Amino acid sequence: MDAVKATSLLRKVLFSMAFAIGAGFALMLIYARLDALQGNPPGGSPPGGNPPEGNPPGGSPPGAGPEESVNAFHLPAQTLALLVGIPAVPFFLACAAGLWERRLRKKKRAREKERLKEAARPSPPGGPPPTGGPPPGNDFPPTDGSPPTDGSPPEG
């Protein structure tokens, strides 16, 4: 498997992970919101059905700071940050893998263009460069005693 295929596969896997995690967290948020609309507090109600003492019904606990504020989903801000941040990590990694894949494809395309330019270059007027083999004519005298075919006098 070459590098371009590997990065393409990595990008697809990371996008799939981000989608699956995001969809799961979205379903969790919808469930939490529906549960809150039915009147159930975020932590569930105690067995007696009465709200815990010290907390006014329907409100945030006394002394709740901004880090413990309750939002439309009835979840703390840190929980929401995690619910958004966890699917964002594979998404951003997939974006980085996509950029890496694009760079690898560009390098591969440049190498192929260079090979095509090398193949398209005209050969020199004398023909292709010698490869190190014997010359094309028969420069060696025959071993059976017959005269050479290139017109040189027989050795004697």
C-alpha positions, 0 to 999 in steps of 0.5 A: 500500500503506497502512502497516498492510499494509506493517508486516504484510508486514515482520513476516511477512518477519522471522519467516520469516527468523528461522525459516529462519536458526534452522532452518539453524543447528539443522541445523548444530548437529545435524550438528556433534553427530552428527559429534562422536558419531562420534569426529571432532573439531570441526576434523576430524582430521589426515590421519594420524588422530592428534590434534594434539600437545599436546592430550589426546585427548577433552579440551579443549586445555591452558590453555583458558579459559572463552571456549574451553570445549567444550560438548555440541556441541563448539563454543566459547561464542562460536560458540554465542552467535552461533548463538543471537544471529543468528536472535534479531535478526530475531525481535525485529525481527519482534516490534517490527514486530508491536507497530508494526502493532498501534499503526497498526491501533488508530489506524486504528480510532480514525479510522474510529470518529470518522468514523462518529460524524461521520456519525451526528450529527443534522443541525440543525433547520433542515436541513444547513448551506448549501453556498454554492449558490443558495437552493432557491426561484426568487428571480430574475424570469423573463427572458421577461416572465411574472410571477414564480412566488413571488407578488412583484409584477412589476417594471415 
